[in-house]
Structure formats: C-alpha cells, structure tokens
Amino acid sequence: MKPVIIAIVGKSGSGKTYMAEFLKKRMNIPTIVSYTTRDKRPEETDGVEHFFIQDHEVPGNGDMLAYTIFGGKQYFALHSQVPKDGICTYVIDEAGLECLIKEFCDRYLIIPVAVKCSEETLLRRGIAPSRLARDKRRIRLDDSFYDCIIINNGTIEEFENKILSEINKL
C-alpha cells in the first residue's frame, strides 16, 4: 500500500495546524514539518512549526515532495520526511497541494482536506487584517477538489469532534 498523506489547507488561523497537532496527539499520526526561508516568529521553535533555513540551503528539486513560494519566501518538504508505510499529515497551501497531487499521486495516496472558517471568526481569533488580505491573494481550489471540508467556526471541542468524525469516514 502507498504511504498516505493527509494534506491540510486553510487560511491563517483556520485551524489547519491545530488539526495536524490534534491528529498526532490523538491518533499518533506524524506531521511533515516544512522547511522555509522566512524568518522565525518570536513564538516559533525551529523544527516544530517549520525548519527555518537560508536561501542558499534550499536543496535541488530531486528530493522535493512539494514546493511553493508564498509571501516571497520558499516553503518545501522532502520525500524523505514521508513515513515509508502508514500515514502522515502535511499542512500545505493550495498551490503546493495542487503540485503534490499532480506530481506524486502515483507514489502516495493524497487526501486533500480543507479547513474553513468565516472572516469574522478569524478576526475574533486575532488574525491580523494584513494576513487575511494576503490569504485572499492565494490561489483557491474548488470545493470539489477536496475529499473533506471541515468548517471551524465553533469551539475547540466541536472542531475536534468534526476532525474525528471526518477522519473516520476516510
């Protein structure tokens, strides 16, 4: 059986990273941690949210699982990060997801998942209007592209229940 990648996309603050962390904690599903050339934010830890590297450290395309440029910074993951058997999650943007499916659907079983919530909810969660504006410039994939769409406008408990319910359907 091919390795399974649950590829999670969503706007800033939608809950995509929380979903990956929840699945790791609750179901022991490991997460692929992306590499990025963007600066580390004060609350981030290298190797947890991302591996933070310099432009000259970006490898050639040979081992790249997915690659995208967002906000002028590079983001990517490597094939070597995917467990040989089993399942993992990967938080990715729409452009990276589209590339991942186009290039590697023969090598991996890719399950695209969208986490969505209202702009009102994002603002209430403290997402800066500038990040919301930046997210609007990203490419958008039609809802039919996803195997699963989870709406996250409620409580953490409601979101966790929706995650478990949807993952058990896959």
Secondary structure, DSSP 8 states (H G I E B T S, - for coil): ---EEEEEEE-TTSSHHHHHHHHHHHH---EE--EE-S---TT--BTTTBEE--GGG---GGGEEEEEEETTEEEEEEGGGS-SSSEEEEE--HHHHHHHHHHHTTTSEEEEEEEE--HHHHHHTT--HHHHHHHHTS----GGG-SEEEE--S-HHHHHHHHHHHHHH-
